């Protein structure tokens, strides 16, 4: 079957846009093909700095004929309804419709709509220019005199359609003042001549000869392997950076890896500063020596094959990196000379949010909140207050101004150099953490107190001005802050009830549900252990884990079945009687051995479960509940709840209510699915 080859050749596409653009192109074209009745076998999309490419295989040469019956109004309906039906069905008159009868609804009109198929090339000629016109670039531009927008000026469009054995045809269409054809171009410097292509296989081969690696993942593999081999030959190892690798692969079409070096004197700078400087300014990878220390070397990825073996390219990068590291050293020494607390007044000039005030105002609230939290997490109050006061001080330093991603970390370096307590220096770095699911959490008490205070300060602040996340919008990263609070509490096993307004507490519940579900917890078990006023995140987590463990056993599964039977009987009888049974069991009214045994077991287990819950021993509480399995089974086997004696019936219903309430001490088993 034929295949489509589409290439959009342009000026350099920003690396950060390329992978998403390739997927957007594939999605837009394939969706349009399916809508047009052209079902395909496979589709692949690619991107390089100067092109988006798409190949779709297994396309039919023509869309199928279609036949559809469209039901219309009843015979005798108002003319307005008939006219609307004719327009929708594409009929010239009602005589072109047939009449069908329905025993209940009577006679009605039916239009038989037959649509002949169309040639795939004709359909593609209409689809492709619309895809280009509607393409969702995050940022686009216009050039020349036209109104067409693209991320960068388009220079050529290749669009061919045909089988592997025949000469393909060009899919004819125009966009951006260009006519589609089958001509592309190779590497800008190494092979800039025009290339005539037919279909995908020869297109890839021709590009390879013209020094263009089409597949971004293959370019990444080349860079990674060549960098590792070059480093290994020097007894070094590359510091892996997947984000930088993705970016660099989007900057080159023919990657050539080289190594440069810088003055070892710069190694006196914090290694994070060196890495950030080299990464941000030159898109180069840093290296470590055999002992794990940062080496005075870096890896460059060039987009050309230098005639001199790379000497000029390496020397140019070395000059720039030396200048940038000199700037960094200047910032670092200047920052060290000024005590951190001397920079605090400058925070009054930094607006945190128009409705929440300055960074200085936020720090004042942070200090107060951290002092309140400190005793709850075992931190020294005065040390915590000092750490909270200095936590944002590095925001006004020259280094953080140059590299905002180093905030917190530079605070730790400066605090250590200026003689602050180790726990204060550590808290300055760790109070931002965790910033993602794989990031580490604070574990030292002062760091925990300041980190919790910082996140709760931000959350409560934005809640107070009604700036909450909506849908996918979360410009202030409040979801991340809430997940950070949850991770700090649960991973440090902290008994730390959240004292926040109900709406914010509900937000924490939602984030905890997401976190637990991502960790593999069943959604119904999470719902079963969360109530509207549950403010202990650790307790909720432990309850969910314990409930999952219980229900995985035969005793747990059978106890759940008994609970459901009891709850269903209670719900039905309470509705019928118009009252709620409160669980007050009259021991004297118990008649049968099985109900006597269940009542005794429930009393014992109720007390034991309450004790376990009071000590946050939820596994123990679940184990106690499991002891009810046998007496519950025996009760429902031998006892008729709705006895003819009203007093006996009421007592048995109260016993079931007592059972229900005992199980609810740990979780709402009524929310467990299955």
N, C-alpha and C positions, 0 to 999 in steps of 0.2 A: 504493500500500500504506500501511497505517497507520504512525503514528509514536508513540513514547512521549516524553512530557515529564515529567521529574521535577525538582522543586526542593525543596531542604531549606533552609528559611529559619530563621536562628538569630540569636543575639547575635553580636557581632564575633568572627570567626575570626582567630587570629594570622596575620599575613602570611606568616610562614615556613612555615606548614602548608598554605596554600591550593592552590598548584599541584599538589603531590603528592596532596592529598586529592581534587582533581578527577579526576586520573588513576586513583587507587585506586577511586573510585566507578565510573568507566567500565569498568575492568577487572573489578570484582566483578560488575556487572550483566550485562555482555556475556558473560562466562564462564558465568554461571548460565543465561542465555538459550540459549546454544548447547547446554549440557548438557540443557536441557529440550526441545531440538529446534526452537527458534525461531531460525532463521538470519536475520540482518539485513543491511542494505546498508551502513549507515554509522552512526558514533557520534561525538558531540562532547561534551566536558565543559567546564564553565566554573566560575569562582569569583570572588566579590566578597567584601568584608569580612563580608557578612551572608548569604551564600547559596552553596550548591553547586548547580549545575544540570547536567542531562544530557539530551540529546536523542538518540534512536535511531530512525533512519529505515528504511523498507523492512521492517517486521516483518509476518509473516503474522498473520491473525486467529486462526489455530488451528495447533497443532503437528500434524505428519503422523501418521497411523496407522503403527505399526511391527509387523513380523513377524520373529520370531527363532526359530531352531532351537537348542535347548540339548541337547547330548549328555550322556547319563546313564551309569549303570553297566551292566555286562553283565547279560544275563538270567541269573537264578540267583544274582546277587550277594547278600551278606548283607543282611538286612532293614534294618540300620542305614544302609548305603549308599543303599538305595532310599529310606528316609525322608528322608535328607538331600537327595537329588535332588528329591523331591516338594516339600520346603520351599523350596528354591532356585528351582524352576520355578513355584511357586504352584499346584500341582496338588493336587486333593483325594484322588485315588487313582491307582494305577499304570495303571488302565484308560484314563485320559485321555492316556497316552503311547502313542506308536507304537513298533514294533520294527523296527529296520533291521539288515541283515546286512553283515558285513565278512568277506571271504574269509579273512583272516588272524586276525582277532580274534574272530570269531563274532558272535552276535546281541547287540545292546545297545539300551537305551531311548533315545528321543529325544522331547523335549517341544517342541511347537509353541506358542510364546508370542506371542500377539497382543495388542498394547496399542493401544487407540483413542487418537487425539489428544485434546488438551484445548484449550479456549478460551484465547487468549493472555492475556486479562484475568484469568482464574482462575489461570493460572500466575504472572503478575506479582504477584497478590495474595499468593502464597506466597513469591516470590523477594524482593521489596523489603523486607519487614520483617526478613528474615534478613540481608540485606546491611547494613541499618542496625545490627542487633544485633551483628554481627561486624566492624564497620568498624574498620580499624587506625589509629586516631589515635595519634600519639606520646604525647600526654597527653590525658586526657578527664576529665569531671566528672559528678557526679550532682546533681540538684536536685529539690526537691519531695519527695514521699513514695515515688516509684518507684525501680526499680533500673536504669533505662535510663541508659547513659553516652554522652555526646557531648562534643565539644570545648568547646562552650558551649551553654547551654540552647536547645533547638529551640523555635520559636514557630509554625511552620506547615509543612505538607507539601502540595505540589502534585504530583499524579500523574494525567495524562490520557492517553488512548489513543484514536486515531481517525484517519480520513483527513482530508485538507485540505478536502474538500467537505462532510463530515458534522459534526454536532455530536459532539464527542468524549465518551467516557464517562470517569468517574473510576475509576481503579483502586482498589478499596476495600481498605484495610488500616489498622491502627493501630500507632503507635509513640510512645513517650515521652508517653503520655496524649493524643496528638493523633490525629485522624481525617484521613485524606487527603482532599483536595478540589481545588479549582482557584482558590484565592484566595492571592495573594501581596501584597507591600507594596513601595512605592517607597522613595525616599531617606528616611532617618530624619528629616531636617530640612526638606528642600525639597519633598517630596511623600509624606508618611507614610500616606496613605489606602490602604485595601484596593483591590486590583486583581483583577478576574476575568479569567482567561486560558483560552484553549482549546488552542492548540498552539504550537509553538516560534516560528514567525514572528511571530504576534501578541503572544507573550510578550516577545520582544526589543523589538518596537516599543513596547509598553506600558511596559516598563521605561525605555526611552529617554525617553519623554514624562514619566516619573516621576523623571527625573534619575538614572538608573542606567545606567552603561556596563557591560554584562555581561562582555565579553571583556577579560581582563587585558592581553593584548598590545595591544589597541586603547587601553586606558588608558595604557599605557606610551608608545605613539606620541604620544598627545595631550600627555602631560607633556613628553616629549622635544622635540617640535616647538614647543610654547608656550614652554618654557624657553629654547630656542635663539633664538626670535624676540625674546623679551623681552630677552635678553642682547645680541643683535646690535644692537638699537635703542639700547643704551647703550654700544656699542663694546666689548662684553665677550664672552667665550665661556665656556660651561659646562664645568666639569671633569667629564668623563664618568665615571660610576660605575654600572656595570650592576647590581651587587648592591644598591646603594641605590635605583636606579630600580625594580627588582623589588619591593623592600620597600615603597616609597612607593605603587606601584600597588596593593598589597595593603592599603593603609590607607584608600583613598578609593574611592567609587563614582561620584563626579562630580568629576573633578579640575579645580581652578582654580589656575592658577599666578600667583604674585606675587613681587616682588623686595623684599628688605629690605637694610639696610646696618648696618655696625658701625664703631666708632671706628677710624680708620686707625692710631692708636697701637698697636693690638694686632698690627699687621703686623710689629712687632719680634720677635714670637714666631716660632719655626720654623713654616714654612707647614704642615708635616705635623701639628703640634699644633693649629693653627687648624682645619684640615680635619677632623681626628678629633673635635675638640670639637663643631663644628657638626653633623657627621654623626651622632655618637652621641647627642647630646642633643636635637636638633630635627629630625633626618631631613631636613636641607636640603642643597642642592647649593651648592658654592662656585664661584667664577668667577675668570677671569684677565683681565687687561687686554691691550691690543694688543701689549705688549712681552713677554707671557708671565708677568708677575709676578702674584701673588695679589692680587685686588681686594678692597676692603673691602665686599663685597656677597655676598648669598646668595639662593638661590631657594627659596621656600616652595611646597608643594603643599597647598592647602586642600581640604576635603571639603564645601565649601559655597560659595554665591555671596553674598558679603557685600554688604549694602545700601549700605555706605559706600565701596564700591570696594576694600575690603581694608585700610583704614587701621588699624582696631583689631587685626586679625589680624597685620598686619606689625609694629605697635608692640609687641604682646605677645611675638612671637618675638624682636624686637630686644632687649627687656628681658632675656629669658632668656639669649640668646646673650651679651649683655654680661656678665651675672653669671658664666656658664660660662667665658668667656675671661678674666675677672678671676681666677677660681680657677686657671685654667691658668697665668696669668702669675705668680701667687703660688707655685705649685709650681715653676715654671721658675726663678725667682729664688732660691728656697730651695735647690733642687738645685745651682745654680751655685755657691752659697756654700760648699758642702762638697766638698772634694777627693774624687774617685771612690774612691781607695784607702782613705779613711776609712770608707767604707761596707762594706768587705769583711768585717769581723767580724760584721756583721748577717747575712751569708750562713750563718753557723753556726746561726742560728735558723730557717733555711728548709730543710725536709726535701725533698730531691729525690725519694727513694724510701726506703721503710722499710728495704729490704735493701741499699741502696747508700749510704745516709748523707745528709749535708746537701749543700746547694749548695756550701758551702765545700770539702768533701771532693772533690766533683766538679771544682772549680776547681783544686785541688792536682794532681789526676791530669791535668787538661787542660794545665797548665803543663809538666808532665814530658813528656807525649806530644808537645806542640807543639815543645818543644826538640829532641826526637829527629827530628821530621819536617822542621824548618826547613832543615838542610843539604841534604836531598834535593830541596827545591824552590827552592833558591837564596835563602833568607831569612836575615837576620841572626839569630843565635840569641838574643842578649840582647833585641833589640827584640821578637822573637816571644814570648819569655817574659813581657815586660812587657804585651804586648797580650793574651796568654792570661790573665794574672793579673787584668786589668781587664775582661775580656770580659763578665762577668756583673755587674759592679758597678752597672750602672744598674737592676738588678732591685729594689734597695732604695730607689730614688728615688721621690719623690712623684708625678712625672709618669707613670712606668711603672706605678706602683700604680694610678693612675687610668685609664690607657690601656695595657694590657698589649701591645697590638698594636704599640706604638712601641718595644718593647725592642730594643736594638741601635742603632736609629736615634738615640735620645736619648743613648745612650752615645757615639756619634760627635760629637754636638753638644757634650756636656759635656767630652769629652776635648779637642776642638779649642779650646774656650773656656778650658780650664785649661792649655793649652800643651803637651799631649802631641804627640809626633811625628805628622805626617800619616798615616804608614802604620799607626800604632797606632790612631788615631781611625777610620781606614777599616776596619781589621780588626774593630773593635768592632761596626760595623754589618754587615759582610759575613760574619761567621763563622756567622750563622744561615742564610745563603743557600747554594743555592737552596731555596726552600720550596715550589716547584711547577714544573711542566714549562715554564712560560713565564717564570719568574723568572730574573734574571741570575745568573751565577756569579762568584765572586771571581777576579780575574786578577792582582792584585799579590801578590808572594811571601809577605809576612807574613800577608795575609788568607787566602791559600790554605792556609798551614800551620795557622793557628788554626781555619779552617773544617773542614779534614780532621780535625784532632785532636778537635774538638768532636764531630763525628759518629761517629768511630771510638770515642771515649771512651764515648759513650752506647750504641752498639751492643755493644761488648765488655762493658760493664757489665751490660746486660740479658741478654746471652748467659750471663754467668757465674752469674746467678741463675735461669737457665732460664725467663726471661720472653720468649717469642718470639711473633711474630704467628701466629695460627691462623685459617685460613679467611679470613673478611672482618674478623676482629677484629684491630685494630692500635692499641690505645689509646695507645701511646707513639710513634706515627708512625715506627716503625723502617724500614718500607719506604721512606718518604720520605727518611730519613737515608741509607739505602744508595744510593738513586738520586742523592742529592746528592753523595755521594762519587764515584760513577761519572761524573757530569757534570763535576765539578771536574777529575777526572783526564783524561777524554777531550777536553773542550773546551779544556783548556790544554796538550794533548799532553804529558802528564807520564809519564815513565818512573817509575812508583811502584808496585812490587809490594806487594800487601797481605799483611802478616804477621799472619794471624789463624788461629784454630782452624778445622779442616776444615768443621765444621758451619756456621760463619758464612761461610766462603768459598763454600760451596754456596748460601747465601742470596744473596750477591752475584751469583753466577752466574744465579740465577733472576731477580733484578732486572735484570741486564744483558740477559738474553734478552727480557724485557718491553720494555726501552728500545729495543733494536735492532729488535724486531718492530714496535713503534709507529712507528719511523722507516722502515719498509718493508722491512727485511731478511727474507729467507726463514728460517723456523724451522729447516729442515734444515741450512742453511749455518752458522747460529749454533751448532747442536749439533756440527757438524763441526770447529769450531775451538776448542771448549771441552773441556778434559779436567779430571779431578777436581782436579788440582793447579795449574790455570791461575790464577795470582794477579795477572796484569798485565792490567788492564781495557782499557788503551789497545791493547795487543798483540792482544787478542781482537777488539776493534773493527776494527782495521786488517786483521787476517787475514780477517774476515768480508767486509769491503769488497773486498779484493783477490780473494778466492775468487769473489765475485759477478761481478766484472769479468771474470775468466778464463772462467767458465762461460757468459758471455754471448757468447763468441766461438766460431767453428767449431772452432778448435784445442782450446779448452777442452772443448767438448761431446764431441768425438771422443776426446780424451785420457781423459775420464771413462769413456767406453764401453770403452776399452782397459783402464783400471784395473779396471773391474768384471769384465771377462773374465779378467784375470790373477788377481784376488782370488778369483773363483769356482773357477778351476782349482786354485789353491793350497789353498783350503778343502777341496775335495773330496779332493785327493791327500794333504794332511796328515792328514785324518781316516782315510783308507784306510791310510796308512803308519804312523799313530800317532806322528808326529814333526812338528816345526816346522822349516821350511826357513829358514835364517838369512841367506841372501844372500851366502854365500862363493862367488864365481864363479871357476872354474878356467879361465883364459884359454886354456890348451892344449886344453881339451875342447870349445871352441867350434868348430863345423864349418862352418855355413852363413854366407854373407856378412851375411844379415839379423840373425842373432843376434850376430855379431861387432860389427855396427854399433850394435845396441841396447845391448850391454854397454859399448861405448866412450861412447855418448851418456849412459847412466845415470851412469857415473863422472864425466863432465864436469859434468853437471847437478847431481849430488849435491853436489859440492864448491861449485858456484856458489850453489845454494840455501842450503846451510849458511852460506855467507858472507853472503848477503843477510839471512837470518834473524838472524844475529849482529849485524847493523847495523839491525835492525828495518825492513828494506826489504822489505815483504811484496808490494808490487806487482812489485818486481824479482824476487822469488822465484817468483811466479806466472808471470812472463814467461819465466823460465828453464824452468819445468815445461812450458810450451807448446812448447818446442823438442823435447820427447819425442814429440809427436803423430806425426810422420812415421815415425821408426824403430819406434814401437810398432805402427802400422798395417802397416808392411812385415813386421814379425816375425810377426804373427798371420796374415798372408796366406801366408807362405812356410814357416813353421816348425811342425812337429808337436812339441808339448811332450812328450807321452808316447812318446818314441822307444823302440824295442825294446831298445836298448842302455841298461842301467840307469845307467851312468855319465853318458851324454849326457842322459838324462831328469832325473837328479838335478841336473845342472849347469843345465839350462834352468829347472827349478823354483826353483833358487837365484837365477837371473837375474830371474825374476818377483818373487821376494821382495825382491830389491834394488830393483826398480822400485817395489814397494809401499812399502818403507821410505823411499825417496827422496820419494815424494809425501806420506807421513805427516809429513815434516819440517815441512810447512806446515799440513796439515789431514787429518782422518780422512775421506777421500773415500768410505769405506764408509757414512757417515751421510747422504750427499747423496741426496735423493730423485729419482725420475724415471727 
